[in-house]
Every structure is written in structure tokens, then in C-alpha cells.
Amino acid sequence: MDELVRFIAKSLVDDPDAVQVETKQDGEYTVIELHVAPGDMGKVIGKKGRIAKAIRTVVKAASVKDNGKYSVEIV
């Protein structure tokens, strides 16, 4: 799942080498932390958080296949 988030983020930003994805377990949820360059933060979040919401929606749809619960945090 972290590869999916990494692929989406690298497609959006100007500096794809700065994209880092970390996976942590938090109870029943798997938290995916997305780190990008400070200048690319707006591109990942989008206006009113629309792109961030879309990333979370894609992860939620893909998680049905894994039977897991995922949460995406943009750090």
C-alpha cells in the first residue's frame, strides 16, 4: 500500500526524490506517513485538501482487497 502512495505522490510533486513513505502500526490501523519537500506540500494537499482526500479515497478503495484498515497522514 505504501508503494501506491509513493507512486501517487511522486507523480504530483516537483521533487520526487524527496518523497518518503513510512508505515507504522497503530492498533488496528496501519498508518502511512507521507513526507514531501516543504515546497511541494501544497501540491500534495491541494485546494481545501481535495488532493489529500483523493489520495485517502484511493487507499481506502485499495485496502478492501487487503482486508486492512489504512490511514494516510501527510507530514
N, C-alpha and C positions, 0 to 999 in steps of 0.2 A: 504494500500500500504506500510505503514511503517513496518507492520509485515513481509511482503515479504522481504524487505531489511534487516530487523533484522535477519531473518532466514538464508538468504544467507551469511551475514557477520559472524554470529556465526558458520557457517559451515566451514568458511575459516580460522579463527584465532585460535591462541593457548590459548588465554584468553577470552572465550566467555562471562564471567561476566562483562568485561569492555566495551562491545558493548552497545552504546546508540544511539537511533534514535530519532530525533526531527523533527516535521513537522511544517513548517511556511508557511503562505500565502504571496505571493509576486506578487501583481497584479493578472493576470490571471493564474499564475503558482503556484503550490504547491511545495515548496522546501523541500526536505527530506535531513536533515543533518545527516551524519553518523559519529559517534565518536568511535574510537577504541584506544587500548593501543598503545603507540609510537612504541613498538617493533613489532606490528602486522600491521603497516601501509603499509609496503612493500607487505605483503600478500594480502591486500585488493586492492592495486593499481596494482600490477603485473608488469611484464616487459613491458616497454613502454606504461603502462596504459591499457593493454589489459583486465585485470580482471575488472577494473573500468568501462571500456567501455562496457563490457559484462553485468555488473550489470545495467547500464543505459539502455541497449537494452532490457533487461528483463522487467524493469519497464515501458519502453515505450510500449512494447507489451501488458503488463497487463493493462495499462492505457486506451487502446482502449475500454475495457469493461466498464470502469467507465466514459468514455467521459470527462476525465480530462487531464490537462497538468501538468506533473510532471518533476522535475529537481532533480537530486541526486548530492549532494556535500559531498565530503569526507573531514572532518575537522580534 
